[in-house]
Amino acid sequence: MTGVWRRRLDWIAVHSLGLALGLMFALPVLFVILTAVMSDSQAFTAQLWPREWHWENFVEVFDKAPLLKYLVNSLTYALLATAGMLLSSIPAAYALAKLRWRGRNAVFLLVVGAMMLPPQVVAVPLYDTWSSLGLTGTLVPLIVPYFLFDAFSIFLLRQFFLTIPQSYVDAARVDGCTEFQTLTRIVVPMAKPGIAATALFCFLYTWNDYFGPLLYTGEKPDQWTLSLALSSFKGMHHVQWNLTMAVTLLIMVPAVVLFVLAQRSFVKGITFTGVKG
């Protein structure tokens, strides 16, 4: 009997903590949803439940700002940056994980050091470089760097590639595969969870990025992304919190849907990237 009660108490303790944490994270989202369907006069008052449900708020926000244009800009930035990150980071991570060459450890330390460098430190010289090329005011300075180098993605993919047994790589080489064929036919198919997790990290970061678009496209509203447009929208319509929350909810939906669809690969990729250092 004691064992039964102990198991029940353990179950209650574990699930109570989970429910409490779930409620803590769900309440802000619920607040955004409820405020988004309130009237302008009720938003941000003591009444937290809508007296009337104004679903037309989600249509009205498109009349207040060109959100479809901002959506296209955000998707262009996020998708191209993620594609560029994969094209540049997968070969680099493979070289650091599966190839033996002089200076490999030193290069890996440089990658780790680049992760520790705040982006604000290099913002001014990078801005001067892009300005001299006449590319400020566009999304190009935000996208091109991902085709060249992304330290966090290289580190994450390297950690996952290390979990792939070296015997598979050696067997492919014995069969006459080149390094490119080994990468594309052996390593990449086996590393799909890690690649999916890294791609999701990159997509979510660029989708929510505010500093980069503000720095390079702040003076060109037609190049704004949704994150930058949301801040401006809140400034233009600061008394209309119901519309601001409606825009916030619309921006959250693609990221949430993407995470739900890729949840299994994401969790599996994060699990395996920490197995071997």
N, C-alpha and C positions, 0 to 999 in steps of 0.2 A: 504493500500500500504506500509505503514511504517512497519507493521508486516511482510509482505512478504519479504521485503528487509532485515529486521533484521534476519529472518530465513535463508536467503541465505548467509548473511555475517557470521552468526554463523556456517553454514555448511562449508563455505570456510575456516574459521579460524580453525575449528576442523580438517578437512581433510588435510589442508596445514601442520599443525603440525605433523599429522601422516605420511604424505608423506615425510616430511623433516627427521623425525626420521627413517623411513624405508630406505630412501636413505643413511642416515649416517651409518646404520648398514650393508647395502648391498654393499657399495663401497669396503670395505676391502675384502669381499668374491669375488666380481667381479675381484678385482686386483689379487687375488690368482688364479682364474680360467684362466684369460688371461695370466698371467705369466707362468702357468703350460703348456700351449700349444705354448709357444714361443720357438725360437731357443736359444741356449746357448749364442750366441753373442748379441742377442737383449734383453735378460732378464735384468731387472734393469737398463735400459737406459731411455732416455727421450721419446722414442716411446712406448706409453702405449698400442697400438693396434697391435696385431701380424701381421707381414708382411706375414708370412706363418704359417699355423696351423699344429703343430707337435703333433698329437694325439699319436704317437708312444712313447712319453715321459712316458705315463702311463704303457707301457710295458717294457721300458728300466729300470725303477726303480727296477723291480723285478730281473734284472740281476746285479744290483749294490749291493743289500742287500737281505738277506732271509726274505722278508717281510711276506711271508705266515707263517713262524715260529713265527715271532713276533706277527702276528695276532692271532694265536692260543694261545700264551701266554697271550695276552690282553684279549681275550674272556674267557680264563680259570680264570684269575684274576677277571674280572668284574662279570661274571655270578656266580661263586662260592661265591664271597664276597657278592653279592646281595642276593643270596639264604640264606647264613649264617645270614645276617642281618635280614631278614624276620623271620627266625626261632627263633632268640634270641630276637628281638625287639617286635614282636607282643605279646607274653605272658607277657613281662615286661610292655609294655604300657597298656595292659588290667588290670594288677594288680594295676597299678598306677591310672587308670581311673575309674575302676568299682568295685574294691574290697576295703573293709574297714578293715584296719589293723593298728596296732600301729606302728608309725614311718614312715607311708607312705609319709607324707609331707617332712620329713627329707631326705628320700631317693630321692624324687623328686628334692630337692635342691642340692643333690650330683650330680644328673644327669645334672642339669643346670650348676653346677660348672665345671663338666667335659667338657661341651661344650665350656667353656671359656678358657680351658687349651690348649695352643698351642701344636701341636704334636711334635715340635722340643724340648720341655722341657723334654719329656720322651723318646726321640729317643735313647740317649746313654744307659740308663739302659735296655731298651728293646732290643737294639742290643746286649748288653752283654749277656742277657738271651738267646736269640736265638742262639748266637754264641756258648755258652756253651753247647747247645743242638745239635750243629752241623747242624743247619738248614739254616744258611746263605748261600747265593748263590742259593736259591730256592724261589719259590713263596709262600711257606708255611707261613713264618712270615707275609706276606701281607694278606693272606686269613683267617687264623685261628682267629685273633682278632674279625672279624665280626661275628663269631659264638658264641662269648662270650659277647660282649658289644659294642654298638654304641650309644653314648649319643644323637646325633642329631636325629637319626631315632626314638629312644624311645620317645623323646620329641615331634616330629612331629606326631607320631601315637597316643600318649596320647591325644594330642589336638583334633585329629579327633574323637577318641573314646568318648570323652566328649560330642560331638554333637549328639551321638546316645542316644535316650531317655532311661532313666533308667527303664522305665516301661517294655520295651521289655526284658531286662535282668531279671527283677523280675518275669515276666510271665514265662520265661523259667525255672527259679528255682522252681517255684510253680508246673510246669508240671513234675518235677523230673529230669531235666537235671543237670548233673554235671557241674562244672566250665569249664572243657575242652569242653564239648558238647556245652555249652553256647557260648564259644569263637568261636568254629569252625562252628557252625550251625546258630548262630544269629549275632554275632558281625562281624566276618570276611566278610560274604556276604554283610552286610550293609556298610562295610568300604572299599569296593573295590577301590573307587576313591582315598582315602587317602593312601591305601597300594600301589596303582599304582604310585602315586606321589612320595612316599618315595623310592620305588624301582628304579624309574627313577633317582632320585637324587643320590642314591648310585651308580647306574650303570655309570652315567656320570662322577661322581667323580673318581671312580676307573679306568674308561676308560682313563681319562685324567691325572691320577696321575703320577707325575714325581719323587717326592721326595722319595716315598717308594721304587719303583723299583731301583732307583739310589743307595739308601742306602743298600739294601739287595742283589741286583743282578748285581751291577755295574761291578764286576769283572768276571761275567759269561755271556758272550754275548748270549749264547744259551737260557738263561732265560729272556732276555730283552723283555719288552713290546714295543708297537708301539711308545708311547710317549718318552721313553728313546732312542729307535732306531732312531727316527726322529732327536733328538739332535746330536747323533753321526753321522748320515747321513749328516747333515748339516756341521759337522766338516770335514768329509772326502771329501765332494764334495762342499766345500763352494763357489767355482766359478760357480757351475752349479745350479743357483737359479731356473731355470726352472724345474729341476728334484726335487729339494727340495720342491717347491710349488706343484708339482704333488703328492708327497708323503703326503704332508699336506692335500691336497684335498681328497685323498683316506682315510686318517684317519678320516676326518670330516664326510664322507658319512654315516657310520653306526649310529653315534650319531644323525645326522640330521634325518635320516629315522625313527629311534626309537622315537624321539621326535614328529615327524609328526603323527606317528601311535597312540601314546599315548597322544596326545595333549588334547583331551576332558577330559580324566580321570585326567590328570595332572592339568589342570586348575580348574576342579571341586574339586579336592583334596586340592589344595592350597587355594581355596576360603573358604572351610569349616573348615580348620585347624585353622583359626583365629577367628571363630565365638564365641567360648566360651573358657575362660581361666581356 
